[in-house]
Amino acid sequence: MATRPLAFGLRFRHQGRSVEVRADARAPGRYVVERSGRRTKSERREHASLGEALTDFARIWRGRLH
């Protein structure tokens, strides 16, 4: 089993919007979800587990469709 489940992170971009998930460099074992867009201020959310971060990522990414 890997000791670092998300070693590199992920980033999705679509029409000027982006959502990124990565390990928090300041706190080992925590994850950060960042959302940014052309006209919106960047938003950063911290999560205690990878599962929570991916759930938040999916909610944000689906929300761009509405």
C-alpha positions as a Markdown table, in Angstrom:
| # | Residue | x | y | z |
|---|---|---|---|---|
| 1 | Met | 0.0 | 0.0 | 0.0 |
| 2 | Ala | 1.3 | 3.5 | -0.9 |
| 3 | Thr | 2.3 | 5.8 | 2.0 |
| 4 | Arg | 1.4 | 8.8 | -0.1 |
| 5 | Pro | -2.0 | 8.2 | -1.8 |
| 6 | Leu | -1.9 | 11.5 | -3.7 |
| 7 | Ala | 1.7 | 12.3 | -4.4 |
| 8 | Phe | 1.2 | 14.7 | -7.3 |
| 9 | Gly | -2.4 | 16.1 | -7.1 |
| 10 | Leu | -4.9 | 16.7 | -9.9 |
| 11 | Arg | -6.2 | 19.7 | -11.8 |
| 12 | Phe | -9.2 | 20.1 | -14.0 |
| 13 | Arg | -9.7 | 23.1 | -16.3 |
| 14 | His | -12.7 | 24.1 | -18.4 |
| 15 | Gln | -13.5 | 27.5 | -20.0 |
| 16 | Gly | -11.4 | 29.5 | -17.6 |
| 17 | Arg | -12.4 | 27.7 | -14.5 |
| 18 | Ser | -10.1 | 25.3 | -12.6 |
| 19 | Val | -10.3 | 23.0 | -9.6 |
| 20 | Glu | -7.2 | 21.6 | -8.1 |
| 21 | Val | -6.6 | 18.9 | -5.4 |
| 22 | Arg | -3.2 | 18.5 | -3.8 |
| 23 | Ala | -1.5 | 17.4 | -0.6 |
| 24 | Asp | -1.0 | 20.3 | 1.9 |
| 25 | Ala | 2.7 | 21.1 | 2.1 |
| 26 | Arg | 2.3 | 22.7 | 5.6 |
| 27 | Ala | 0.4 | 19.8 | 7.2 |
| 28 | Pro | 1.2 | 16.2 | 6.3 |
| 29 | Gly | -1.9 | 14.0 | 5.9 |
| 30 | Arg | -4.2 | 16.9 | 5.0 |
| 31 | Tyr | -5.4 | 17.9 | 1.5 |
| 32 | Val | -6.3 | 21.2 | -0.1 |
| 33 | Val | -9.0 | 21.9 | -2.8 |
| 34 | Glu | -8.6 | 25.2 | -4.7 |
| 35 | Arg | -11.2 | 26.6 | -7.0 |
| 36 | Ser | -10.5 | 29.6 | -9.3 |
| 37 | Gly | -12.1 | 31.2 | -12.3 |
| 38 | Arg | -11.7 | 34.2 | -14.6 |
| 39 | Arg | -14.1 | 36.5 | -12.7 |
| 40 | Thr | -14.1 | 34.9 | -9.3 |
| 41 | Lys | -11.7 | 35.1 | -6.4 |
| 42 | Ser | -9.7 | 32.0 | -5.7 |
| 43 | Glu | -11.1 | 29.8 | -2.9 |
| 44 | Arg | -9.1 | 27.4 | -0.8 |
| 45 | Arg | -10.6 | 24.6 | 1.3 |
| 46 | Glu | -8.6 | 22.3 | 3.6 |
| 47 | His | -9.7 | 18.7 | 4.4 |
| 48 | Ala | -8.5 | 16.1 | 6.9 |
| 49 | Ser | -8.8 | 13.1 | 4.5 |
| 50 | Leu | -8.4 | 12.4 | 0.8 |
| 51 | Gly | -12.0 | 11.1 | 0.7 |
| 52 | Glu | -13.4 | 14.4 | 1.9 |
| 53 | Ala | -11.2 | 16.4 | -0.5 |
| 54 | Leu | -12.3 | 14.3 | -3.5 |
| 55 | Thr | -16.0 | 14.5 | -2.5 |
| 56 | Asp | -15.6 | 18.3 | -2.3 |
| 57 | Phe | -13.8 | 18.3 | -5.7 |
| 58 | Ala | -16.6 | 16.3 | -7.3 |
| 59 | Arg | -19.2 | 18.6 | -5.9 |
| 60 | Ile | -17.4 | 21.8 | -7.1 |
| 61 | Trp | -16.8 | 20.2 | -10.6 |
| 62 | Arg | -20.4 | 19.2 | -11.0 |
| 63 | Gly | -21.6 | 22.6 | -9.8 |
| 64 | Arg | -19.9 | 24.3 | -12.8 |
| 65 | Leu | -22.6 | 22.7 | -15.0 |
| 66 | His | -25.4 | 24.6 | -13.4 |
